[in-house]
Amino acid sequence: AGTCETEEHRAEICNLPPSFSVCPLCNAEVVQSVNHLIHHCTHLNAERNKLLSCMRSALGPASSFCSSFFDAPDSFKTKVLLGGPSDDPNVDRCVDMAFRKFLLRVEVLRRQNFAANVIASQ
């Protein structure tokens, strides 16, 4: 579906302590993991709502996949959003496109946040 580097992954790769993996977007003192970005980061609420709205529209609110997705636990939603196949290639394509747009918006927000922090620290 795409890639989005998390602070958790960056800290792991750079062998940094866990305190370096805190989400800089929401400042909630939680690890910025894939799960956090997709489901919990308060800074991404508007983008998350756009993603879910787009998926609801694309999948059709009456479809069985749509209802099972929205009623499922976060772990299932994450699997689907990260490319877990459904039984319908059209559903897979819609989910993939919606999630790619979400990731692009997340990356823009991350860059804006980084730039703002650099300016504030000068």
MARNULUM-927467 format. One line per field, with one value per residue (C-alpha): residue in three letters; x, y, z. Coordinates in steps of 0.5 Angstrom, whole numbers, plus 500, padded with zeros to 3 digits. Layout:
N
type: ala ...
x: X ...
y: Y ...
z: Z ...
***
This chain:
122
type: ala gly thr cys glu thr glu glu his arg ala glu ile cys asn leu pro pro ser phe ser val cys pro leu cys asn ala glu val val gln ser val asn his leu ile his his cys thr his leu asn ala glu arg asn lys leu leu ser cys met arg ser ala leu gly pro ala ser ser phe cys ser ser phe phe asp ala pro asp ser phe lys thr lys val leu leu gly gly pro ser asp asp pro asn val asp arg cys val asp met ala phe arg lys phe leu leu arg val glu val leu arg arg gln asn phe ala ala asn val ile ala ser gln
x: 500 506 511 511 517 515 519 519 522 527 530 530 535 539 540 537 533 526 525 527 521 515 510 512 506 501 506 502 508 507 511 510 508 504 498 499 499 493 489 490 495 490 494 492 484 482 486 484 477 478 481 475 470 473 473 466 464 469 466 459 456 451 457 459 466 465 461 466 471 468 466 473 478 484 489 484 484 491 492 487 490 497 495 491 487 480 476 475 480 476 475 483 484 480 483 490 488 485 491 496 493 492 500 501 498 501 508 506 504 510 515 511 511 519 520 516 520 527 524 522 529 533
y: 500 505 506 511 511 511 514 507 504 510 509 501 502 508 504 509 509 508 515 517 513 518 521 528 529 529 529 524 521 514 510 513 506 504 502 509 513 509 509 513 519 525 530 525 525 529 525 519 521 522 515 512 516 515 507 507 511 507 500 502 502 496 492 486 488 495 493 487 492 498 493 489 490 495 489 487 494 495 488 490 497 494 490 484 481 481 476 482 485 492 492 491 497 502 500 501 508 511 508 511 518 517 516 522 526 524 525 532 533 530 534 541 539 537 544 548 544 546 554 554 551 556
z: 500 501 506 512 517 524 530 533 527 526 533 532 526 529 536 540 546 547 549 541 539 542 537 535 532 538 544 547 550 546 541 534 531 525 530 533 526 523 529 535 534 535 530 525 527 521 516 519 518 511 510 513 509 503 504 506 500 495 499 499 506 505 503 507 507 509 515 517 517 521 526 527 532 530 529 523 520 520 516 511 510 510 504 507 501 501 496 491 487 487 494 495 490 493 500 497 494 500 504 500 500 508 508 503 508 514 511 509 516 519 514 517 524 523 520 525 530 527 526 534 536 533
***
